[in-house]
Amino acid sequence: MKSNAQVLVVGGGLAGSEAAFYLASRGVKTTLVEMKPKTFTPAHESDNYGELVCSNSLKSNDIYANACGLLKEEMRLLGSMIIEAADQTKVPAGAALAVDRDRFSAYITEKLKTCPNLTLVTDEIESLPEIENGGDRYAIIATGPLTSDALAEDIKNKFGGALHFYDASAPIVAAESIDLSHAFTGDRYGKGTGDYINCPLTKEEYYAFVDELLSAERAHLHEFEKGEIFEGCMPVEVMASRGRDTLRFGTLKPVGLFGEDGKRPYAVLQLRKENEDGTAYNLVGFQTNLKFPEQKRVFSMIPALKNAEFLRYGVMHRNTYLNSPSVLNRDFSVTNNRNLFFAGQITGVEGYVESAASGLLAAIAIESEILGKERKTFPSETVCGALQTHIVTPCKDFQPMNANFGILSPLPVRIKDKKERYKALAERALATIKRIGEEKDGI
């Protein structure tokens, strides 16, 4: 047992906040260093910890039909503060877990500020800390997809280069400016409590919109010289360039949605509540890099948005991640220094929940070693374990990974029905997490 252990966590996003709180709340002396408000990235605005950048949705909350929903439940069982914060600040969003982003980050900030054994420091770390391999000090680098230039350069120099992709966020409009006479409320397939505003387009309206979207002027990326855009955050104009019907089978798909006349529209844009009061709505899946005036012009072609007031326009920014299979161990520690960890999207997990999960998993591994036990990792039959496996699996072209059922270990018996297969995978995963927690040498 390492009674004098101390942990330095760099970065106050979801992964860093999760890791720091987990360790400090369990009696480990922890310091969390965050560069805000001393220094802000182009995508951040708030002084709070755990600020959400792209969207206010943590995706599906359905444990048995969606791997991200299952991951959230695994994290609840493991004591996740981030999922607790989301549950406490959620807004109506059908089957999804969406949050009031201001209340969400304020909740996280308050938890951190009042946590014993946790010291909060405002500073910009420009190089990796000197941590002795096998010593009593640990460090978790959780600086996220917008790691500062100086630290990113140091990481690149020490680990043979970092990879980049480019992320885009969707616009937000004022609720009172949405023309509800050209919209209807309801969730896809009738699930949920009718939380989405659906903005239908006719065939003529859809193709006119796509044509203008394709010809609209995009923002210059400046330093983004040869960005690799991650599929999960593909700008809507890039998707449209793949074919005039691409959006109708993706972001604007009408499947499972029916207007007041009982008919399915040709295409539909969904709007989701951005805050608890419902005064702002997010254009679901409309990440974009169009210039701001072009966003106003083109998106206002959607009938329900013809008079829309844009509270925030979409932006595109850099994301940085490691070639993790050549750099990290399964517990998120560095291969040549097991006291130095990375966590968050910089490791190659993609998404809010996945990022927080990696911080939680790194913290659990450290805690178990401090207690004199073998470092805790999880089997690939859980989503937590499957993400750990992903970051160490050799690959010629390593790419970020969301939680999905496809990365879990297969069931011993083949189940053809997808719904039943997913349910069986989820039940097995949760049983495994619970068993590990109950073991004598468990968490």
BELPE-V392248 format. One record per pair of residues at least 6 apart in sequence whose C-alpha atoms are under 8 Angstrom apart, sorted by the first residue. I is the first residue (numbers start at 1). GAP is how many residues later the second one is. D is the distance in whole Angstrom. If there is no record, write none. Layout:
i:gap:d
I:GAP:D
I:GAP:D
//
This chain:
i:gap:d
1:368:7
1:369:5
1:370:5
1:371:4
1:372:8
2:134:6
2:367:8
2:368:5
2:369:7
2:370:7
3:367:7
4:132:7
5:23:7
5:24:7
5:131:5
5:132:6
5:133:8
5:365:7
6:22:7
6:23:5
6:24:6
6:130:7
6:131:5
6:132:6
7:21:7
7:22:6
7:23:5
7:24:6
7:130:6
7:131:5
7:132:6
7:133:8
8:22:6
8:23:5
8:24:6
8:25:8
8:129:8
8:130:6
8:131:5
8:132:6
9:7:6
9:10:8
9:11:6
9:21:7
9:22:6
9:23:5
9:24:6
9:130:6
9:131:5
9:132:6
9:133:7
10:6:7
10:22:6
10:23:5
10:24:6
10:115:7
10:129:8
10:130:6
10:131:5
10:132:6
10:133:6
11:6:8
11:21:7
11:22:6
11:23:5
11:24:7
11:130:7
11:131:5
11:132:4
11:133:7
12:20:7
12:21:7
12:22:5
12:37:5
12:38:6
12:130:7
12:131:7
13:36:6
13:37:4
13:38:6
13:129:7
13:130:7
13:131:7
14:35:8
14:36:5
14:37:8
14:68:7
14:330:8
14:338:7
14:341:7
14:342:5
14:345:8
15:127:6
15:129:8
15:328:6
15:329:5
15:340:5
15:341:4
15:342:7
15:343:6
15:344:4
15:345:7
16:16:8
16:124:8
16:125:8
16:126:5
16:127:8
16:327:7
16:328:8
16:340:8
16:343:6
17:15:8
17:32:7
17:33:7
17:65:8
17:91:8
17:95:7
17:342:8
18:62:7
18:63:6
18:64:6
18:338:6
18:339:8
18:341:6
18:342:6
19:340:5
19:341:5
19:342:8
19:343:7
19:344:5
20:10:6
20:11:7
20:12:6
20:98:7
20:343:8
21:60:7
21:90:8
21:91:6
21:94:7
21:97:8
22:57:8
22:58:7
22:59:7
22:338:7
22:341:7
22:342:8
23:6:8
23:7:7
23:340:6
23:341:8
23:344:7
24:6:6
24:91:7
24:92:6
24:93:5
24:94:5
25:90:6
25:91:6
25:92:7
27:89:8
27:90:6
28:89:6
28:339:8
29:88:5
29:89:6
30:87:6
30:88:5
30:89:6
31:87:6
31:88:5
31:89:6
31:90:7
32:86:7
32:87:6
32:88:5
32:89:6
33:87:6
33:88:5
33:89:6
33:90:6
33:91:8
33:92:8
34:86:8
34:87:6
34:88:5
34:89:6
34:90:7
35:87:5
35:88:5
35:89:5
35:90:8
36:11:6
36:86:7
36:87:8
37:9:8
37:10:5
37:85:7
38:84:7
38:85:7
38:86:8
39:85:7
41:105:7
41:107:8
42:275:8
43:10:6
43:274:7
44:7:7
44:9:7
48:57:6
48:58:6
48:61:6
49:56:6
49:57:7
49:59:6
49:60:5
50:54:8
50:55:5
50:58:6
50:59:7
51:50:7
51:51:8
51:53:8
51:54:5
52:49:6
52:53:8
53:116:7
54:114:7
54:115:4
54:116:7
55:114:7
55:115:7
55:227:8
56:42:6
56:43:6
56:44:7
56:45:6
56:218:6
57:39:7
57:40:6
57:41:4
57:42:6
58:38:7
58:39:5
58:40:6
58:41:8
58:294:6
58:295:6
59:9:7
59:10:7
59:37:5
59:38:6
59:39:7
60:6:6
60:8:6
60:9:5
60:35:6
60:36:4
60:37:6
61:7:7
61:8:4
61:9:8
61:11:7
61:34:6
61:35:5
61:36:6
62:7:5
62:8:7
62:33:6
62:34:8
63:6:5
63:7:4
63:8:8
63:10:7
63:363:7
64:6:7
64:355:8
64:358:6
64:359:5
64:362:6
64:363:8
65:354:7
65:357:6
65:358:7
66:338:7
66:339:8
66:356:8
67:316:7
67:336:6
67:337:5
67:338:5
67:359:8
68:285:7
68:286:8
68:334:8
68:335:5
68:336:7
70:313:7
70:356:6
71:282:8
71:283:8
71:312:6
71:313:7
71:332:7
72:11:7
72:281:7
73:357:8
74:308:8
74:309:8
74:310:8
74:355:8
74:356:6
74:359:7
75:8:7
75:282:7
76:7:7
76:8:7
77:356:7
77:357:7
78:355:8
78:359:8
80:280:7
81:27:8
82:26:7
82:274:7
85:19:6
85:22:6
85:23:6
86:11:7
86:12:8
86:13:6
86:18:6
87:10:8
88:16:8
89:10:5
89:11:6
89:14:6
89:15:6
89:187:8
90:7:6
90:8:5
90:9:4
90:10:6
90:186:7
91:6:8
91:7:6
91:8:5
91:9:6
91:182:7
91:183:8
91:184:6
91:185:5
92:6:7
92:101:8
92:103:6
92:181:7
92:184:8
93:99:7
93:100:8
93:102:5
93:103:7
93:179:7
93:180:7
94:93:6
94:97:6
94:98:4
94:99:6
94:100:7
94:101:6
94:102:7
95:96:7
95:97:5
98:176:8
99:175:7
99:176:7
99:177:7
100:174:6
100:175:4
100:176:5
101:173:7
101:174:7
112:6:7
113:7:7
125:26:7
126:22:8
126:24:5
126:25:4
126:28:8
127:23:7
127:24:5
127:27:6
127:28:8
128:23:7
128:26:7
128:27:7
129:10:7
131:6:7
131:7:7
131:8:7
131:208:7
131:209:7
132:205:8
132:207:7
133:204:5
133:205:6
133:206:5
133:207:8
134:203:8
134:204:7
134:205:6
135:204:7
137:202:7
138:201:5
138:202:6
138:203:8
138:228:8
139:200:7
139:201:5
139:202:6
140:200:6
140:201:4
140:202:5
140:203:7
140:222:8
141:199:8
141:200:6
141:201:5
141:202:6
142:200:6
142:201:5
142:202:6
142:204:7
142:217:8
143:201:8
143:203:7
144:175:8
144:176:8
144:199:8
144:200:6
144:201:5
144:202:5
145:173:7
145:174:4
145:175:5
145:176:7
145:200:6
145:201:6
146:172:6
146:173:6
146:174:7
147:172:8
147:173:7
152:10:8
152:168:8
155:6:7
155:7:7
156:6:5
159:168:7
161:161:8
161:162:8
162:158:7
162:159:6
162:160:5
162:161:6
163:157:6
163:158:5
163:159:6
163:160:7
164:63:7
164:64:7
164:154:7
164:155:6
164:156:5
164:157:6
165:62:6
165:63:4
165:64:5
165:65:6
165:153:6
165:154:5
165:155:7
166:61:6
166:62:6
166:63:5
166:64:6
166:150:7
166:151:6
166:152:5
166:153:5
167:62:7
167:63:7
167:66:6
167:67:7
167:149:6
167:150:5
167:151:6
167:152:6
168:65:6
168:66:7
168:67:6
168:119:5
168:120:6
168:121:7
168:146:7
168:147:6
168:148:4
168:149:6
169:64:8
169:117:7
169:118:4
169:119:6
169:145:5
169:146:5
169:147:6
170:112:7
170:113:6
170:114:7
170:115:7
170:116:5
170:117:4
170:118:6
170:143:7
170:144:5
170:145:7
171:111:6
171:112:6
171:115:7
171:116:7
171:117:8
171:139:7
171:140:8
171:141:5
171:142:4
171:143:4
172:102:8
172:108:6
172:109:5
172:110:4
172:111:6
172:138:6
172:139:5
172:140:5
172:141:7
172:142:8
173:107:6
173:108:5
173:109:7
173:110:8
173:135:6
173:136:5
173:137:4
173:138:5
173:139:7
174:105:6
174:106:5
174:107:6
174:134:7
174:135:5
174:136:6
174:137:6
175:103:7
175:104:5
175:105:5
175:106:6
176:103:7
177:128:8
177:130:6
177:131:5
177:132:6
178:126:6
178:127:6
178:128:8
178:129:7
178:130:6
179:124:8
179:125:5
179:126:6
179:127:7
179:128:7
179:129:8
180:124:6
181:123:7
182:17:7
182:18:7
182:121:6
182:122:5
183:14:7
183:15:5
183:16:5
183:17:6
183:121:6
184:13:6
184:14:5
184:15:7
184:75:6
184:76:7
185:9:6
185:10:7
185:11:6
185:12:5
185:13:6
186:7:7
186:8:4
186:9:6
186:10:6
186:11:7
186:12:7
186:71:7
187:6:7
187:7:5
187:8:6
187:9:6
187:70:7
188:67:7
188:68:5
188:69:5
189:67:4
189:68:6
190:66:8
190:67:8
195:77:7
195:78:8
196:74:6
196:75:6
196:76:5
196:77:7
197:73:6
197:74:5
197:75:7
198:70:6
198:71:6
198:72:5
198:73:6
199:69:5
199:70:5
199:71:6
199:72:8
199:103:7
199:104:7
199:105:6
200:65:6
200:66:7
200:67:6
200:68:4
200:69:6
200:102:8
200:103:8
200:104:8
201:64:7
201:65:6
201:66:5
201:67:6
201:101:7
201:102:7
202:63:7
202:64:5
202:65:7
203:63:6
203:64:8
205:96:8
205:97:7
206:60:8
206:61:7
207:37:7
209:89:7
209:90:8
209:92:6
209:93:7
210:30:7
210:34:7
212:86:6
213:24:6
213:27:8
213:85:6
214:23:6
214:26:7
214:27:6
216:74:7
216:78:6
216:82:8
217:73:6
217:74:6
217:77:7
218:71:6
218:72:4
218:73:5
218:76:8
219:70:6
219:71:5
219:72:5
224:94:7
230:170:8
233:54:7
234:53:7
234:54:8
235:51:7
235:52:5
235:53:4
235:54:6
236:11:8
236:15:8
236:49:7
236:50:5
236:51:6
236:52:6
237:51:7
237:52:8
237:53:8
239:7:7
239:8:7
240:6:6
240:7:6
247:6:7
248:6:7
248:18:8
248:19:6
248:20:8
251:18:7
251:33:8
251:34:6
251:35:7
252:15:5
252:16:5
252:17:5
252:18:8
253:14:6
253:15:6
253:16:8
254:10:6
254:11:6
254:12:7
254:13:5
254:14:5
255:9:7
256:8:8
257:7:6
257:8:8
258:6:5
258:7:7
259:6:7
269:14:7
269:15:7
270:13:6
270:14:6
271:10:6
271:11:5
271:12:5
271:13:6
272:9:5
272:10:5
272:11:7
272:12:6
273:6:8
273:7:6
273:8:5
273:9:6
274:6:5
274:7:5
274:8:6
275:6:8
280:31:8
286:28:8
287:27:6
287:28:8
288:26:5
288:27:6
288:28:7
289:25:7
289:26:6
289:27:6
290:24:8
290:25:8
292:21:6
292:22:8
295:18:7
296:14:7
299:6:7
299:7:8
300:6:4
300:7:7
300:8:7
319:27:8
320:25:8
320:26:6
321:24:7
321:25:4
321:26:6
321:27:6
321:79:8
322:24:6
322:25:6
322:26:7
323:24:8
323:25:8
323:75:6
324:23:6
324:24:7
324:67:5
324:68:6
324:74:8
325:66:6
325:67:4
325:68:6
325:69:5
325:70:7
325:73:8
326:66:7
326:68:7
327:7:6
327:8:6
328:6:5
328:7:5
328:63:7
328:64:7
329:6:6
329:63:6
330:47:7
330:58:5
330:59:6
330:61:7
330:62:6
331:30:7
331:31:6
331:34:6
331:44:8
331:45:8
331:46:6
331:57:7
332:9:5
332:10:6
332:11:7
332:15:8
332:26:8
332:29:8
332:30:6
332:56:8
333:6:7
333:7:6
333:8:4
333:9:6
333:29:8
334:6:6
334:7:6
334:8:7
341:21:7
342:20:8
343:12:7
343:15:5
343:16:5
343:19:7
344:10:8
344:11:4
344:12:6
344:13:8
344:14:6
344:15:6
345:6:7
345:9:8
345:10:5
345:55:8
347:44:7
348:43:6
348:51:7
348:52:4
348:53:6
349:6:6
349:9:8
349:38:7
349:42:8
349:51:5
349:52:5
349:53:6
350:50:5
350:51:5
350:52:5
350:53:8
351:51:6
354:33:8
354:48:7
354:49:7
357:27:7
358:26:8
361:16:7
361:23:8
364:11:8
364:12:6
364:79:7
365:10:5
365:11:5
365:12:7
366:9:7
368:6:6
368:7:5
368:8:6
368:75:7
369:6:5
373:68:7
376:66:8
376:67:8
377:8:7
377:11:8
378:6:6
378:7:4
378:8:8
378:10:8
379:6:5
379:7:7
380:6:4
380:7:8
380:8:8
380:9:7
380:27:8
380:28:5
380:29:5
381:27:5
381:28:5
381:29:8
381:44:8
381:47:7
381:48:6
381:51:8
382:26:7
382:46:8
382:47:4
382:48:7
382:50:7
382:51:7
383:20:7
383:21:8
383:22:8
383:24:8
383:25:6
383:46:7
386:21:6
386:22:5
386:23:8
387:14:8
387:16:7
387:20:8
390:11:8
390:17:8
405:17:7
405:20:8
408:17:8
411:14:7
415:6:5
436:6:5
436:7:7
437:6:5
//
